[in-house]
Structure formats: structure tokens, C-alpha cells
């Protein structure tokens, strides 16, 4: 017999807003967690053509794994394509030195870690329906760190052998209703049991600790005990989607004890960064729309029950002596997939999505941030300008937010490398305004030339 209860997650702070944050409503069931990843296939060795030259291959992959949702209608994924693992075209650009600039009141010299980043898929570099090596290199935290001249900024890249990470999508056509082919070779899925695993990151220190699918309810969660444990959602899982990425970044974690929230506080207190980027809620917002679960969504997000996660983490940074930076979230109507979705036979109309707005949520972010001394990057306003077609970068590069344009990746939801460069510049503008610093903006036109 199923029943609803409230599970209190670990809480290192007695702050009432954080206490509210770490209360997650979980569906408990007497049914034991079940195997949800069953379909395993052999991957042929990659040897030539559109392939990786080393011939290294991951021996297994999973069809439509729960924790690697592409957030795309699976009916539109029409085939499989083999792609060579490759670094981003901007790797050489990332290695270039930035000219000295005026720091203003920003003090980063002497800091063990000048900048840390906590967030979800948007700041992790999720792109083209997946997280993979090249996309991680192109994420806006990497680009901001480069412009600040931070040479030791570490992102938990998938190693080249498994550089296609979660796998990703290749858009087959840009006009009309889209279809995608899925890249499944050389991925980082290594354990396909009741508790799946990705290839562990063994590269040491991490500064971009963004975790795809991380939501307010999972930040304090742990793996359910094997016997008489709780389950998350209604599918019998003893874990949330984001935990798989957390365990990859922290392979020595005790899955039954350690939480992402613990990790946040541990890193803030040990590394004492000057800046902390806190980018959350985009993944959750997108998922709600793709599930057509948008009724009263804005009311729920803007309610007074808990401070938005982006502010809560940034506020913890403030307490640790860092400057926290929070982010608003864009309206779903401002991403190309919104149009594609409403063309399909969903139980949702274009009018419903247009009415569904994060405005209340974003106002709550701004108000709570102001009270805490947290500064805000208004991503929602940026997306609105890009959607309207009137956004041009400071160096005169025209940004196109339409399907097949230069701002969005092939999934029509998450930004492309050029989109990440634009977001990075918005972050730099906010930092410069607050600290009276003169961190140079990315010359997007020159940056885009690496992709031509």
C-alpha cells in the first residue's frame, strides 16, 4: 500500500529557509527498488570514417536510460550515428593568455580557488541532448574563467576514451518538424545495475561542480537503503537522476550518507573562492514543460515555502565570505523546442505554454538575492532579447535565437557554444558592474569563427 510522507534530508544549516529547502516530498512504497535499466546492447568497435581513431569502445549502452533523458520526444530520434570523440574547436583559444585588466575591488589573487560553480545542466554544459567532453569545454563557467585569467579552473571532463559522455543528439534537419540521430559510441556508462554509474572522474580538484538534473528536492538526498528503503517518484528508484552525476564527480562518496549539499558547504569552507556562480532550476523548468506538467507551475515556484535554490546556494557562499551570483531562468516560450513541441499531438497548447511563465519565480529570486547581498545575472531577460531577434553582441555579432540559429544547440533547448559565450559575457558584465572591474568581454565574432 503506497503512502505519502516527508523525508527530511541532511541539513548542515539551521537556517529556516535551508530547512525548507531540504524538505523533499518523496513517494514511499512497500515495493522494493526495481531494475529500471534493462536493455543492454553491444557497441561495435569504432575503427574508421566518422569514428574515433583509437578503436577504443565502451562495451555497453542502454536504450533510453532513465537517468540520461534526452528531453526530446523519443519518436523524433530516428537512428544512431557514430561520431569521433573530439575536443572542442576552442581548446586552443582557451589556452591563450588574457591581457591584464583592472580588477577594481575584486580580489582573486591569493585565493585558492578564485571561482566555484554550482548548478544543473545549463552550467554543466549540457548541449545537444547530452553531456560530453567538447560541450563541457564550451560551458559558460569555462569561458568566464578564461576571461578572468584563471588558469587552473577545473571542469570534470569525460576522458577522451569515454568522451561522448552520456551520448548526445545530432539534428538531421532544421526546417519543419525536426528529427535527430543519437550518438551512442564511446560513452561513459560503465555500470548498468539497479544503481547505474558513469565513468568516475579521477582528475582531482573540481571547480565547476554543476550536476545535471539537480533540483530542489534532490540536493540533500542520498541513495535509498537496499532493504526497507524509500523510493523516489513512482518508478521504484532509490535514487534521483542527478545523483549519478554527483557520484561521478565524487567517486569516493558514501552513496548512503554523502549529499550534494554537504559537498557545496565542504568546498565553500575549504576553498574560500572569491566568486560563486549558482545556476539552478533550468533543468527542472524544462522537464516540467516537456512532461506537460505546467498547471500552477509559476505559483509553486514563486511560493513562500522555500527560497529558490539558486539564491540558497549563493547565500551559503555569502556566509563563507564569497560573493554569490544567482541566475534567473528563461521562459520556455523563448526556446525553439517550444514551437516543435506544440506542433506535436501533446495534451498542451501553445497558449498554455505562453501563459506559463517564470516571472513570479524570477521576482522571488531577485528579491531574496537583494536581501542577502547576492548579485543576479538576468538570463531570462537575455533570452527574451534573443527570442525577439534584436540581440547583437558588443563586437557587432548578430545572435539568432531561432531553430537552427547560432544561439541554441541542436536540441533546441540548451545553448550552443556561441550561446554559452553570450551568457558568459552577461555574467562578466554583472561582475564588472558590481566590482568596478574591467574583465574583457569575449569577442563573439572571433569566437564563432572557430566553428566555421
C-alpha positions in Angstrom: 0.0 0.0 0.0 1.5 3.3 -1.1 1.5 6.4 1.1 2.9 9.9 1.1 5.4 11.1 3.6 8.0 13.7 4.0 11.6 12.7 4.2 13.9 15.2 5.9 17.3 15.4 4.1 20.6 16.1 5.8 20.8 19.7 6.9 24.1 21.2 7.9 22.5 24.6 8.5 19.8 25.5 10.9 18.6 28.4 8.7 14.9 28.1 8.3 14.9 28.7 4.5 17.5 26.0 4.1 15.5 23.7 6.3 12.5 24.3 4.0 14.8 23.7 1.0 15.9 20.3 2.2 12.4 19.0 2.9 11.6 16.9 -0.1 8.3 15.1 -0.7 9.0 11.5 -1.6 6.7 8.8 -2.5 7.4 5.8 -0.3 6.4 2.4 -1.3 6.5 -1.1 0.1 7.7 -2.2 -3.3 11.5 -2.6 -3.3 13.5 -0.6 -5.8 13.4 -2.3 -9.2 15.9 -2.6 -12.0 15.0 0.2 -14.4 17.9 -0.2 -16.8 17.5 -3.4 -18.6 18.1 -3.1 -22.3 21.9 -3.5 -23.0 23.5 -3.9 -26.4 27.0 -4.4 -27.6 28.6 -1.4 -29.3 30.6 -2.3 -32.4 34.3 -1.3 -32.2 34.8 2.2 -33.7 37.5 1.9 -36.4 37.2 4.3 -39.3 35.2 7.0 -41.0 33.1 9.1 -38.6 34.9 7.3 -35.7 37.5 7.5 -33.0 40.8 6.5 -34.3 42.0 4.6 -31.2 39.4 1.9 -31.7 38.5 2.2 -28.0 34.9 1.5 -27.3 32.5 1.3 -24.4 31.2 -2.3 -24.5 27.7 -1.5 -23.4 25.0 1.1 -23.7 21.4 1.5 -22.6 18.3 2.2 -24.6 16.6 5.3 -23.3 18.1 5.1 -19.8 16.1 6.9 -17.1 19.0 9.0 -15.8 20.1 10.1 -19.3 16.8 11.5 -20.6 17.5 13.5 -23.7 14.4 15.7 -23.0 13.3 15.1 -26.6 10.3 13.2 -27.8 11.8 9.8 -28.5 9.6 9.4 -31.6 11.8 12.1 -33.1 15.0 10.2 -32.5 15.1 8.2 -35.7 18.5 6.5 -35.7 22.0 6.0 -34.4 25.1 7.7 -35.7 28.8 7.1 -34.8 30.8 10.2 -34.0 34.5 10.5 -33.3 35.4 11.8 -29.8 37.0 15.2 -30.2 37.9 18.2 -28.1 36.1 21.4 -28.8 37.4 23.7 -31.6 38.1 26.3 -28.9 40.7 24.4 -27.0 43.5 26.5 -28.4 41.5 29.6 -27.7 41.1 28.5 -24.0 44.9 28.2 -23.7 45.5 31.8 -24.8 46.5 34.4 -22.2 44.2 37.3 -21.5 45.7 40.7 -21.3 46.0 42.2 -17.8 42.9 44.1 -16.7 41.7 46.3 -13.8 40.3 44.1 -11.0 38.6 47.0 -9.3 37.5 45.8 -5.9 37.6 42.1 -7.0 40.3 40.3 -5.1 41.2 37.0 -6.7 45.0 36.9 -6.1 45.8 34.6 -3.3 42.5 32.8 -3.4 43.0 29.0 -3.5 40.1 28.8 -6.0 39.1 32.2 -7.4 35.7 30.9 -8.7 33.5 27.9 -7.9 30.3 26.9 -9.8 27.3 25.0 -8.6 24.3 24.3 -10.8 22.5 22.0 -13.1 22.8 21.0 -16.7 22.9 24.6 -18.0 26.1 25.4 -16.3 27.5 21.9 -16.6 27.5 22.3 -20.4 24.5 20.1 -21.3 24.2 20.5 -25.1 22.6 18.7 -28.0 20.7 16.5 -25.6 23.7 15.3 -23.6 26.8 16.0 -21.6 30.0 15.2 -23.3 33.6 16.3 -23.3 33.5 19.0 -26.0 30.3 20.6 -24.6 31.9 20.7 -21.1 34.8 22.6 -22.5 32.4 25.1 -24.1 30.3 25.7 -20.9 30.0 29.3 -19.8 31.9 28.8 -16.5 34.9 27.7 -18.5 34.6 30.8 -20.7 34.2 33.2 -17.7 37.3 31.6 -16.0 39.3 32.1 -19.2 38.4 35.8 -19.5 39.3 36.3 -15.8 42.7 34.7 -16.5 42.1 31.8 -14.1 44.4 29.1 -15.5 43.7 26.3 -13.0 39.9 26.2 -13.4 39.0 22.6 -13.5 35.9 21.1 -15.1 35.2 17.3 -14.6 35.7 16.5 -18.3 34.9 13.0 -19.6 38.3 11.4 -20.5 38.8 11.0 -24.3 38.2 7.3 -24.2 34.6 7.9 -23.0 34.5 11.5 -24.4 30.9 11.1 -25.8 29.8 11.1 -22.1 26.1 10.5 -21.8 25.7 10.3 -25.6 24.1 13.2 -27.5 21.9 14.0 -30.4 22.7 15.2 -33.9 19.9 17.3 -35.6 19.1 15.9 -39.0 17.0 18.8 -40.3 16.5 22.3 -39.2 13.3 23.2 -41.1 9.9 21.9 -40.2 9.5 19.1 -37.7 13.0 18.0 -36.6 14.4 14.5 -36.2 17.6 13.5 -34.5 20.2 10.7 -34.7 21.7 9.6 -31.4 25.4 9.2 -30.7 26.0 6.1 -28.5 29.6 5.1 -29.1 32.4 5.8 -26.6 30.0 6.9 -23.9 30.8 6.9 -20.2 28.2 4.5 -18.9 30.0 1.7 -17.1 27.6 0.1 -14.7 24.0 -0.9 -15.6 22.5 -2.3 -12.4 19.7 -1.0 -10.2 22.1 1.8 -9.3 23.8 2.8 -12.6 27.2 4.6 -12.7 29.2 6.8 -15.1 32.9 6.5 -15.5 34.3 8.2 -12.4 36.2 11.4 -12.7 39.7 10.9 -11.4 41.2 14.2 -12.3 41.4 15.6 -8.8 40.1 19.0 -7.8 36.9 20.4 -9.4 35.8 24.0 -9.7 32.7 23.6 -11.9 30.6 21.2 -9.8 27.4 21.6 -11.8 25.2 18.5 -11.7 22.6 17.9 -14.5 19.1 17.3 -13.3 19.8 18.6 -9.8 16.6 20.0 -8.3 15.5 21.5 -5.0 14.2 18.1 -3.8 17.4 16.2 -4.5 20.2 18.4 -3.2 20.0 16.8 0.2 19.1 13.3 -0.9 21.0 10.1 -0.6 20.8 6.6 -2.1 18.0 4.7 -0.6 18.9 1.7 1.6 18.8 -1.6 -0.2 16.3 -3.0 2.2 13.2 -1.3 3.6 14.2 1.9 1.9 12.3 4.7 0.4 11.8 5.3 -3.3 11.9 8.5 -5.3 9.0 9.3 -7.7 6.7 6.4 -8.8 9.1 4.2 -10.7 10.7 2.4 -7.8 14.1 4.0 -8.0 16.1 4.5 -4.8 18.0 7.5 -6.4 17.3 10.7 -8.2 18.6 11.4 -11.7 21.2 14.0 -10.5 22.9 11.6 -8.1 24.5 9.7 -10.9 26.5 12.8 -11.9 27.3 13.6 -8.3 28.8 10.1 -7.7 30.8 10.5 -10.9 32.4 13.8 -9.7 32.9 12.4 -6.2 33.7 8.7 -6.7 34.7 8.1 -3.1 31.4 9.3 -1.8 29.3 7.2 0.6 26.2 6.9 -1.5 24.0 6.3 1.6 25.4 9.3 3.5 27.0 12.0 1.4 24.9 14.6 -0.3 25.5 17.3 -2.8 24.5 19.9 -0.2 27.3 18.6 2.1 29.7 18.9 -0.9 28.7 22.5 -1.5 29.5 23.5 2.0 32.6 21.5 2.2 34.0 23.2 -0.9 32.9 26.7 0.1 34.5 26.4 3.5 37.8 24.8 2.3 38.4 26.6 -0.9 37.3 30.1 0.1 36.5 31.3 -3.5 36.2 35.0 -4.4 33.1 34.3 -6.6 30.5 31.6 -6.6 28.1 31.1 -9.6 24.9 29.4 -8.5 22.8 28.4 -11.5 19.8 26.2 -10.8 16.2 25.5 -11.8 16.6 25.5 -15.6 16.6 21.7 -15.9 13.5 21.4 -13.6 11.6 24.1 -15.5 12.3 22.4 -18.9 11.4 19.0 -17.6 8.0 20.2 -16.2 7.2 21.6 -19.7 8.2 18.5 -21.5 6.0 16.5 -19.2 3.2 18.9 -19.9 3.0 19.5 -16.1 2.7 23.2 -16.1 -0.5 23.8 -14.2 0.1 26.3 -11.4 3.8 25.9 -12.1 4.6 29.5 -11.5 2.7 29.6 -8.3 4.6 26.7 -6.9 8.0 28.1 -7.9 7.2 31.5 -6.5 5.6 30.4 -3.3 7.0 31.4 0.1 7.7 27.9 1.2 11.4 27.9 0.3 14.0 30.3 -1.1 14.9 29.4 -4.7 17.8 27.1 -4.8 19.9 29.5 -6.9 19.7 32.0 -4.1 20.1 29.5 -1.3 23.4 28.2 -2.6 24.6 31.8 -3.3 23.6 32.8 0.2 25.7 30.0 1.6 28.6 31.4 -0.4 28.0 34.8 1.2 28.2 33.2 4.6 31.5 31.6 3.7 32.9 35.0 2.7 32.4 34.7 -1.1 30.4 36.8 -3.5 27.4 34.7 -4.5 25.9 35.2 -8.0 22.4 33.8 -8.7 20.6 33.4 -12.1 17.0 33.9 -13.3 15.5 31.3 -15.6 14.2 31.9 -19.1 10.6 31.4 -20.3 10.1 28.1 -22.2 8.4 30.0 -24.9 11.8 31.6 -25.7 13.4 28.3 -26.8 12.9 26.7 -30.2 11.8 23.4 -28.9 8.7 25.2 -27.6 7.5 25.6 -31.2 8.4 22.0 -32.1 6.6 20.7 -29.1 3.3 22.4 -29.8 3.3 21.1 -33.3 3.2 17.5 -31.9 0.0 15.9 -30.6 0.6 16.8 -26.9 -2.1 17.5 -24.4 -0.9 21.0 -24.3 -1.5 24.1 -26.4 0.8 26.9 -27.5 -1.4 29.3 -25.5 -0.8 27.2 -22.3 3.0 27.4 -22.6 2.8 31.1 -23.4 0.8 31.7 -20.2 3.2 29.5 -18.2 5.8 32.0 -17.1 8.7 32.0 -14.6 8.1 35.7 -13.9 7.0 35.1 -10.3 9.9 32.8 -9.7 12.3 35.3 -11.1 11.0 38.1 -9.0 11.4 35.9 -6.0 15.0 35.3 -7.0 15.7 39.0 -7.3 14.0 40.0 -4.1 15.6 37.2 -2.0 19.0 37.9 -3.6 18.8 41.6 -2.8 18.2 40.8 0.9 21.2 38.6 1.0 23.7 40.7 -0.9 23.7 38.2 -3.7 24.0 39.7 -7.2 21.9 38.4 -10.1 22.5 37.6 -13.8 19.2 38.1 -15.6 19.3 35.2 -18.0 15.5 35.5 -18.6 15.9 39.0 -20.0 18.8 37.8 -22.2 16.7 35.0 -23.7 13.8 37.4 -24.3 16.0 39.7 -26.3 17.5 36.8 -28.3 14.0 35.5 -29.0 12.9 38.9 -30.2 15.7 38.9 -32.7 17.3 42.1 -31.6 20.4 41.0 -29.8 23.8 41.9 -31.2 27.0 41.5 -29.2 29.3 44.3 -28.3 31.6 43.4 -31.1 28.7 43.5 -33.6 28.0 39.8 -34.0 24.3 39.1 -34.7 22.7 36.4 -32.4 20.0 34.2 -33.9 17.7 32.5 -31.5 15.6 30.6 -34.0 15.7 26.9 -34.6 18.9 26.2 -36.5 20.3 29.6 -35.4 23.6 30.2 -33.6 22.4 30.7 -30.0 20.9 27.2 -29.3 22.4 23.8 -29.7 20.7 21.1 -31.9 18.3 20.1 -29.1 16.5 23.5 -29.4 16.6 23.8 -25.6 20.2 24.3 -24.3 22.6 26.9 -25.7 25.3 26.2 -28.2 28.9 27.1 -27.7 28.1 30.6 -29.1 25.2 30.8 -26.8 27.4 30.0 -23.8 29.8 32.8 -25.0 26.9 35.2 -24.9 25.9 34.1 -21.4 29.5 34.3 -20.2 29.6 37.9 -21.4 26.4 38.7 -19.4 28.0 37.3 -16.3 31.1 39.3 -16.9 29.1 42.5 -17.3 27.4 41.9 -13.9 30.8 41.1 -12.2 32.3 44.3 -13.7 29.4 46.4 -12.7 29.5 45.2 -9.1 33.3 45.3 -8.6 34.0 48.1 -10.9 36.4 45.7 -12.6 37.2 45.6 -16.3 37.3 41.9 -17.2 37.4 41.8 -21.0 34.3 40.5 -22.8 34.6 37.6 -25.3 34.7 38.9 -28.9 31.9 36.6 -30.0 32.6 37.1 -33.7 36.2 35.8 -33.4 35.0 33.1 -31.0 32.3 32.0 -33.6 35.0 31.7 -36.3 36.3 28.6 -34.6 33.1 26.8 -35.6 33.1 27.9 -39.3 
